[in-house]
């Protein structure tokens, strides 16, 4: 017979749940995703230190002693870290991973690193020293940005100072210690000009959006405190955050055996992993869906919840199937583009949204072809009426796949970036003012130096918040973890394609005008004698259009000229690269017998003749 939990055990569990709920409501910290056994063990350790006999008594103690929250969080979060912890792993990172990251970057391209769960900052400063060694101090200040985050605000205060005693820096190699730390009495301070490349901020791996476009994500000995469901969601967000060529660096006590669809091992011994190309709806939903605080898994509510969430999304979103029919439209899109329920099921091409504010059908076909999300940036949209508000939009086109990885449709997100544009301009203005203020403060006294440090901390907090908001928008807008890493490439590619298209149009116009002025029929063939160009004179001569013969073998044509008589001359010109001329009898499109003079000229490529040009004109004289 199966054993049943005792009433005492059920009461203890209930009291512990009440304690967690009290911490969430009073302090805004949700421990629901942490391993229960580990969490209970750490809380009980603190309870013994203050003499509390039960969870209920400890709740009363917290209400009476508000200062107890700090020691409790320090005990639960276990801020254990050090410089170059597990030296062999850091050596592998220095010798093999960082050189790859640097090689794959353009000279001025940014290198973005995130130290998640940085505690008091030793890991973040270790990364800074290794990167400065890899790229040089000047390039480090220009290219490298290290985001260091933790849920413990007290630990972040220590990390921002960058000041450690001799015992804390004992693990730093002597040559790096002298190069990157300055002595202040009995303590060591990380160099200020390099310190500006590190941004410290509070971040909850469960509730907050991940920082994106990362080349390296270090999260060492942090995942092991979360339960399996939380780990899976965090890894899905990490998968979104890391670029296609990025890496994940975990601690010795962690492994990804249960989550091998998001990352593949580069060196399992040192817990270094590379991002996989996994791209399915389940992972995208894990990355953007917050972890629920309760265990309610009633399936009958899930569909309604998803539909309600889709409809309530602050981003205008439209879903079409593979045949181009409108399937879903949320409330924001209905109001923005004046769509109604009667439009559901109609072809997208029949709706105004297909070409205003931007031509969508070509981007849809391109997204289906490359099976990757596309972004159309800097789209201007004016609302209804002559004085409608002008908005700056970014259109995200994301192909959707089923369980068999077959494309079943696409999601179209119209992200309103108007406020972001304004905030970015405002932030740039503030940054310029702060930089000017910082230069003035350099010549000030000690009190002004203190004020400067506070301003710098504020700027870093704002930048961290900006990164989190931007990442959250990217997750909700695109549901595609790869989008931001390709936006710049797509923009450059579009510029080059536009330039090449203009050049090609000019060349085609020039080429067509030349062909039109020639009296002879012009036929251009590749090395396999397949037709690439068929001039208008050739159409008039033989009565066959260009689209009927393009791509066909010239020797297979039935056009009134004995092409087989030209076979030998064609082959010989391809072999020796010399011009030839031959006369043959033929019948033009009017049925008249004509004597044709055929000039065969090879056109040359880098490796010799790669095709032929035929000039065919009617010769004067008697037909043989």
C-alpha positions in Angstrom: 0.0 0.0 0.0 1.4 3.4 -1.0 2.6 5.5 1.9 0.7 8.8 2.5 2.4 12.0 3.8 1.8 12.6 7.4 -0.3 15.5 8.6 2.8 17.1 10.2 4.7 17.0 6.8 1.7 18.5 5.0 1.5 21.3 7.6 5.3 22.0 7.3 5.0 22.2 3.5 2.0 24.5 3.7 3.8 26.8 6.1 6.9 26.8 3.9 4.7 27.8 0.9 3.2 30.6 3.0 6.7 31.8 3.7 7.6 31.9 0.0 4.4 33.7 -0.8 5.2 36.2 2.0 8.6 36.9 0.5 7.2 37.3 -3.0 4.5 39.8 -1.9 6.6 41.8 0.6 9.9 41.9 -1.3 9.0 41.0 -4.8 11.3 38.0 -5.0 9.8 34.8 -6.3 11.6 31.6 -5.2 9.0 29.4 -6.9 11.5 28.2 -9.5 14.2 27.1 -7.1 14.8 23.5 -6.0 12.5 23.0 -3.0 14.9 20.8 -1.0 17.8 23.2 -1.4 15.6 26.2 -0.6 14.2 24.6 2.6 17.7 23.6 3.7 19.1 27.2 3.3 16.1 28.8 5.0 16.3 26.3 7.9 20.0 27.2 8.3 19.0 30.9 8.8 16.1 30.0 11.0 18.5 28.2 13.4 20.7 31.2 13.5 17.9 33.5 14.7 16.2 30.8 16.9 13.0 30.4 15.0 11.4 26.9 15.5 8.9 26.9 12.6 8.2 28.7 9.4 5.3 30.5 11.0 7.5 31.9 13.7 10.0 33.0 11.1 7.4 34.9 9.2 6.5 36.7 12.5 10.3 37.4 13.0 10.6 38.9 9.5 7.6 41.2 10.2 9.2 42.5 13.4 12.8 42.6 12.0 12.8 44.0 8.4 16.6 44.0 8.4 16.5 40.2 8.4 15.6 40.0 4.7 19.2 40.9 3.8 20.9 38.0 5.7 18.2 35.6 4.6 18.7 36.4 0.9 22.5 36.2 1.4 22.0 32.7 2.9 19.6 31.5 0.2 21.4 32.9 -2.8 24.9 31.6 -1.8 27.2 34.3 -3.3 30.2 32.1 -3.6 32.7 33.1 -6.3 36.4 34.0 -6.9 38.8 35.1 -9.6 39.7 32.4 -12.1 37.6 29.8 -10.3 38.5 26.4 -11.9 41.7 27.7 -13.5 41.8 24.9 -16.2 38.4 25.9 -17.5 39.5 29.5 -17.8 42.7 28.5 -19.5 40.7 26.6 -22.1 38.5 29.6 -22.6 41.6 31.9 -23.1 43.4 29.5 -25.5 40.5 28.2 -27.6 37.2 30.2 -27.3 38.2 33.8 -27.0 40.5 33.6 -30.1 37.6 32.2 -32.1 35.3 35.0 -31.1 37.9 37.7 -31.9 38.7 36.1 -35.3 35.0 36.1 -36.4 34.6 39.8 -35.6 35.2 42.7 -37.9 37.9 45.1 -36.6 35.3 47.6 -35.2 32.5 45.1 -34.5 31.2 45.0 -30.8 32.0 42.0 -28.6 29.2 41.5 -26.2 29.5 39.3 -23.1 27.1 38.5 -20.2 28.1 37.2 -16.8 24.8 36.0 -15.4 24.8 35.4 -11.6 28.0 37.4 -11.2 27.6 37.7 -7.4 30.4 40.2 -6.2 31.9 40.6 -9.7 35.0 38.4 -9.6 33.9 36.4 -12.7 33.0 39.6 -14.7 36.4 41.1 -14.0 38.1 37.8 -14.9 36.4 38.0 -18.3 37.5 41.6 -18.7 41.1 40.7 -18.1 41.1 37.8 -20.5 39.4 39.9 -23.2 41.7 42.8 -22.7 44.6 40.4 -23.2 43.0 38.9 -26.3 42.2 42.2 -28.2 44.5 44.8 -26.5 43.4 47.5 -24.1 42.6 50.1 -26.8 40.3 47.7 -28.7 38.9 46.5 -25.5 37.7 50.0 -24.6 36.2 50.5 -28.1 34.7 47.0 -28.8 33.9 45.1 -25.6 30.8 45.4 -23.5 30.4 43.1 -20.5 27.0 42.9 -18.8 27.2 41.5 -15.3 23.9 40.8 -13.5 22.7 39.2 -10.3 19.5 39.0 -8.2 21.3 40.2 -5.1 21.5 44.0 -4.9 24.0 43.9 -2.0 26.4 41.7 -4.0 26.1 44.1 -6.9 27.1 47.1 -4.7 30.4 45.3 -3.9 30.9 44.4 -7.6 30.4 48.0 -8.8 33.2 49.2 -6.5 35.7 46.8 -8.1 37.7 46.8 -4.8 39.0 43.6 -3.3 41.3 42.7 -0.4 44.5 40.7 -0.9 42.9 37.4 0.0 40.2 37.9 -2.7 42.7 38.6 -5.5 45.0 35.7 -4.5 43.8 33.7 -7.5 44.7 36.4 -10.0 48.1 35.6 -11.8 50.7 38.1 -10.6 51.3 39.6 -14.1 47.6 40.3 -14.5 47.2 41.6 -11.0 49.9 44.2 -11.5 48.6 45.1 -15.0 44.9 45.5 -14.2 44.7 46.4 -10.5 45.9 49.5 -8.7 47.0 49.3 -5.1 45.0 51.4 -2.6 46.3 50.7 0.9 45.7 47.1 1.7 43.2 46.6 -1.1 43.3 46.3 -4.9 41.1 48.3 -7.3 40.3 47.4 -10.9 41.5 50.1 -13.3 38.9 52.7 -13.8 39.3 53.3 -17.6 38.7 49.5 -18.2 36.0 49.4 -15.5 33.7 51.6 -17.7 33.3 48.7 -20.1 31.5 46.6 -17.4 27.9 47.3 -16.7 26.4 45.8 -13.4 22.7 45.6 -12.9 20.0 43.6 -11.1 18.5 40.8 -13.2 16.2 37.9 -12.4 16.9 34.9 -14.7 13.3 33.7 -14.2 11.2 36.8 -14.7 13.4 39.3 -16.7 14.2 39.2 -20.4 17.7 37.9 -21.4 20.3 40.3 -22.8 20.7 39.5 -26.6 23.3 39.4 -29.4 25.9 37.8 -27.1 29.2 36.3 -28.2 29.8 34.7 -24.8 27.4 34.0 -22.0 29.0 32.9 -18.7 26.6 31.4 -16.1 28.7 29.4 -13.7 27.2 27.3 -10.9 23.9 29.2 -11.0 21.5 26.8 -12.9 22.0 24.0 -10.3 19.9 25.9 -7.8 16.8 25.9 -10.1 14.4 23.1 -10.7 14.3 21.3 -14.1 11.4 23.3 -15.5 13.1 26.6 -14.7 16.4 25.4 -16.1 14.7 24.5 -19.4 13.2 28.0 -19.7 16.4 29.7 -18.7 18.3 27.7 -21.3 15.7 28.6 -24.0 16.3 32.3 -23.2 20.0 31.7 -23.3 19.6 30.1 -26.7 17.8 33.3 -27.8 20.4 35.6 -26.3 23.5 33.9 -27.9 24.4 34.6 -31.5 24.8 31.8 -34.1 28.5 31.7 -33.4 28.3 32.4 -29.7 29.2 30.2 -26.7 27.8 29.3 -23.3 30.2 28.8 -20.3 28.9 26.9 -17.3 30.3 25.8 -14.0 31.8 22.5 -13.1 28.7 21.4 -11.1 26.4 21.8 -14.1 25.7 19.9 -17.3 23.4 20.2 -20.3 22.7 16.5 -20.9 19.0 17.0 -20.4 18.9 20.1 -22.6 21.0 19.1 -25.6 18.6 20.6 -28.2 19.6 24.1 -27.4 23.4 23.8 -27.0 26.0 21.2 -28.1 29.2 20.6 -26.2 32.5 22.1 -27.4 34.5 20.8 -24.5 32.3 19.0 -21.9 35.1 18.7 -19.4 35.3 22.5 -19.1 31.5 23.0 -19.6 31.8 25.1 -22.8 28.9 24.8 -25.2 28.1 26.1 -28.7 24.6 27.3 -29.7 22.7 24.9 -32.0 20.4 26.0 -34.9 17.3 24.6 -33.1 14.3 26.6 -34.3 11.0 25.3 -33.2 7.9 26.8 -31.7 8.3 25.1 -28.3 11.7 26.6 -27.7 10.4 30.1 -28.8 7.5 29.8 -26.4 9.7 28.7 -23.5 12.0 31.8 -24.2 9.1 34.3 -24.1 6.7 32.8 -21.6 7.3 33.6 -17.9 7.6 30.7 -15.5 4.2 30.2 -13.8 4.1 30.5 -10.0 1.6 27.7 -9.5 1.5 24.1 -10.7 -1.9 24.4 -12.4 -1.7 22.6 -15.7 -5.4 22.4 -16.7 -5.2 21.7 -20.4 -8.7 23.1 -21.1 -7.6 26.6 -20.1 -4.3 26.6 -22.1 -5.8 27.4 -25.5 -8.0 30.2 -24.2 -5.0 31.6 -22.4 -2.8 31.6 -25.5 -5.6 33.3 -27.6 -6.1 35.9 -24.9 -2.4 36.6 -24.6 -2.1 36.9 -28.4 -5.0 39.3 -28.6 -3.7 41.3 -25.6 -0.2 41.6 -27.0 1.0 45.3 -27.2 2.5 44.5 -30.6 0.3 44.5 -33.7 0.5 40.9 -34.9 -1.0 39.0 -37.9 -0.7 35.3 -38.8 -1.1 33.9 -42.3 -1.1 30.3 -43.5 1.2 29.0 -46.3 -1.5 29.7 -48.9 -1.6 33.3 -48.0 -4.9 33.4 -46.1 -5.3 35.6 -43.0 -5.6 33.3 -40.0 -5.2 35.5 -36.9 -5.3 39.2 -36.1 -4.9 40.6 -32.6 -6.6 43.6 -31.2 -3.7 46.0 -31.8 -3.4 45.0 -35.5 -7.2 45.4 -36.0 -7.2 48.9 -34.7 -3.9 49.9 -36.4 -4.9 48.6 -39.9 -8.7 48.8 -39.7 -9.2 45.0 -40.0 -12.3 43.2 -38.9 -13.5 39.7 -38.3 -14.9 39.6 -41.9 -11.3 39.8 -43.1 -10.3 36.5 -41.4 -9.9 33.8 -44.1 -9.3 36.3 -46.9 -6.2 36.3 -49.0 -3.5 38.7 -47.8 -3.0 40.0 -51.3 -6.6 41.2 -51.3 -6.1 43.4 -48.3 -4.5 46.9 -48.0 -2.1 45.6 -45.4 -0.3 43.5 -48.0 1.2 46.7 -49.6 0.7 49.4 -46.9 2.8 50.4 -45.1 5.2 48.0 -46.9 5.0 45.3 -49.6 4.7 42.1 -47.5 4.4 39.4 -50.1 8.0 39.5 -51.3 9.2 39.3 -47.7 6.9 36.4 -47.0 8.3 34.4 -49.9 11.8 35.3 -49.0 11.2 34.1 -45.3 9.7 30.9 -46.6 12.7 30.4 -48.9 15.5 31.0 -46.3 13.4 29.5 -43.4 14.5 32.3 -41.2 13.0 35.5 -39.8 13.4 38.8 -41.7 13.2 42.3 -40.5 12.0 45.4 -42.4 13.3 48.4 -40.6 12.5 52.1 -40.7 9.0 51.7 -42.0 6.9 54.9 -41.7 3.2 54.6 -41.1 0.7 57.4 -40.9 -2.6 56.8 -39.1 -6.1 57.5 -40.6 -6.8 61.0 -41.7 -4.7 63.8 -43.1 -3.3 64.7 -39.7 -2.8 61.1 -38.5 0.1 60.4 -36.2 3.3 59.2 -38.0 4.8 56.2 -36.4 8.1 54.4 -36.9 7.5 50.6 -37.4 9.7 47.6 -37.7 8.0 44.7 -39.5 9.2 41.2 -38.4 8.4 38.3 -40.8 8.8 35.0 -39.0 8.1 31.6 -40.7 6.2 29.1 -38.6 7.0 25.4 -38.7 5.1 22.3 -37.4 6.4 19.3 -35.6 7.9 17.9 -38.8 9.8 21.2 -39.4 7.5 22.0 -42.4 6.6 25.7 -43.0 2.9 26.1 -42.3 2.7 29.9 -42.4 4.2 33.1 -41.0 3.8 35.6 -38.2 3.9 39.3 -39.1 4.7 41.6 -36.2 4.5 45.4 -36.6 6.6 46.8 -33.7 6.0 50.4 -32.9 9.4 51.9 -32.3 8.3 55.5 -32.2 8.9 55.9 -28.4 12.1 53.8 -28.6 13.4 56.3 -31.3 12.6 59.2 -29.0 14.1 57.5 -25.9 17.2 56.6 -27.8 17.7 60.3 -28.9 17.0 61.4 -25.4 19.4 58.8 -24.0 22.2 59.9 -26.4 21.6 63.5 -25.3 21.9 62.5 -21.7 25.0 60.4 -22.3 26.7 63.4 -24.0 25.8 65.6 -21.1 27.1 63.1 -18.6 30.3 62.7 -20.5 30.9 66.4 -20.5 30.0 66.5 -16.8 32.5 63.7 -16.2 35.3 65.6 -17.8 34.6 68.6 -15.6 34.4 66.5 -12.5 37.9 65.0 -13.2 39.4 68.4 -12.2 37.2 68.7 -9.1 37.7 67.6 -5.5 36.9 64.3 -3.7 33.3 65.2 -3.2 32.9 65.7 -7.0 34.6 62.4 -7.6 32.0 60.7 -5.4 29.2 62.4 -7.4 30.7 61.3 -10.6 30.7 57.6 -9.5 27.1 57.9 -8.6 26.3 59.3 -12.0 28.3 56.6 -13.7 26.3 54.0 -11.7 23.1 55.6 -12.8 24.1 55.5 -16.4 25.0 51.8 -16.2 21.6 51.0 -14.5 19.8 52.9 -17.3 21.8 51.1 -19.9 21.1 47.7 -18.3 17.4 48.6 -18.1 17.5 49.6 -21.8 19.1 46.3 -22.8 16.5 44.3 -20.9 13.6 46.3 -22.4 15.1 45.9 -25.9 15.5 42.2 -25.4 12.0 41.8 -24.1 10.6 43.6 -27.1 12.7 41.4 -29.4 11.3 38.3 -27.7 7.7 39.4 -27.9 8.0 40.8 -31.4 9.8 38.1 -33.3 9.6 34.9 -31.3 12.8 34.2 -33.1 16.1 34.0 -31.3 18.2 34.8 -34.3 16.7 38.0 -35.6 18.9 40.7 -34.0 22.1 39.0 -35.1 21.1 39.2 -38.7 19.5 42.7 -39.0 22.8 44.5 -39.8 23.7 41.8 -42.3 20.3 42.1 -44.1 20.6 45.9 -44.2 24.0 45.7 -45.8 22.9 43.0 -48.2 19.8 45.0 -49.2 22.0 48.1 -49.9 24.4 46.0 -52.0 21.5 44.3 -53.9 19.9 47.7 -54.5 23.2 49.0 -56.0 23.8 45.9 -58.0 20.2 45.9 -59.3 20.6 49.5 -60.5 23.9 48.7 -62.2 22.3 45.6 -63.8 19.3 47.6 -65.1 21.7 50.1 -66.7 23.7 47.3 -68.3 20.6 45.5 -69.5 19.3 48.7 -71.1 22.6 49.3 -72.8 22.9 45.7 -73.9 19.4 45.6 -75.3 19.9 48.9 -77.2 23.1 47.4 -78.7 21.3 44.2 -79.8 18.4 46.2 -81.3 20.8 48.2 -83.5 22.5 45.2 -84.9 21.2 43.9 -88.3 22.3 40.4 -87.5 20.4 38.0 -85.2 22.4 37.5 -82.0 22.4 34.2 -80.0 24.5 33.8 -76.8 25.1 30.3 -75.5 27.0 28.9 -72.5 29.6 26.2 -72.7 26.9 23.5 -72.8 25.3 25.3 -75.8 22.3 26.3 -73.8 20.8 29.6 -74.9 21.3 32.6 -72.6 20.4 35.5 -74.9 18.0 35.5 -77.9 17.8 38.9 -79.6 14.7 40.6 -81.0 16.3 40.1 -84.5 16.5 36.4 -83.9 12.8 36.4 -82.9 11.9 38.3 -86.1 14.1 36.0 -88.2 12.8 32.6 -87.0 9.5 33.5 -85.3 10.4 32.1 -81.9 10.2 34.2 -78.8 13.0 34.6 -76.2 11.1 32.9 -73.4 10.5 29.8 -75.6 14.1 29.1 -76.2 16.0 30.5 -73.2 17.7 27.6 -71.4 17.2 25.1 -74.2 20.1 23.5 -76.1 20.7 25.3 -79.4 21.3 21.9 -81.1 17.7 20.8 -80.2 16.0 23.8 -81.8 13.7 23.4 -84.8 13.8 27.0 -86.1 14.3 26.7 -89.9 18.1 26.6 -89.8 20.0 23.3 -90.0 21.7 23.6 -86.6 23.3 20.1 -87.0 25.4 21.5 -89.8 26.9 24.0 -87.3 27.6 21.3 -84.6 31.2 20.8 -85.7 32.1 24.5 -85.9 30.5 25.1 -82.5 32.5 22.4 -80.8 35.8 23.4 -82.4 35.4 27.1 -81.4 34.8 25.9 -77.8 37.9 23.8 -77.9 40.4 26.2 -79.6 38.8 29.6 -78.8 38.9 30.8 -82.4 36.3 32.6 -84.5 34.7 30.7 -87.4 32.3 31.6 -90.2 30.0 29.3 -92.1 27.1 29.7 -94.6 24.0 27.5 -94.5 20.6 27.4 -96.2 17.5 28.0 -94.0 13.9 29.0 -94.0 12.8 32.2 -92.3 9.5 32.6 -90.4 7.8 33.7 -93.6 8.7 30.4 -95.2 11.2 31.9 -97.6 14.4 30.1 -98.4 17.4 32.2 -97.4 21.2 31.8 -97.4 22.5 32.5 -93.9 26.0 33.6 -93.0 26.8 32.4 -89.4 29.8 33.9 -87.5 30.8 31.9 -84.4 32.8 33.8 -81.8 33.8 32.4 -78.4 33.5 34.5 -75.3 36.2 33.9 -72.7 36.1 33.4 -69.0 39.0 33.0 -66.4 39.6 29.4 -67.5 39.2 29.8 -71.3 36.1 29.8 -73.5 32.9 29.5 -71.4 30.4 30.0 -74.2 29.7 31.2 -77.8 28.2 34.2 -79.5 26.5 33.6 -82.9 25.8 36.4 -85.4 23.3 35.2 -88.1 22.4 37.3 -91.0 21.0 36.8 -94.4 23.7 36.5 -97.1 23.4 37.9 -100.6 23.7 35.4 -103.4 22.2 32.2 -104.7 20.9 29.5 -102.4 23.1 26.4 -102.8 
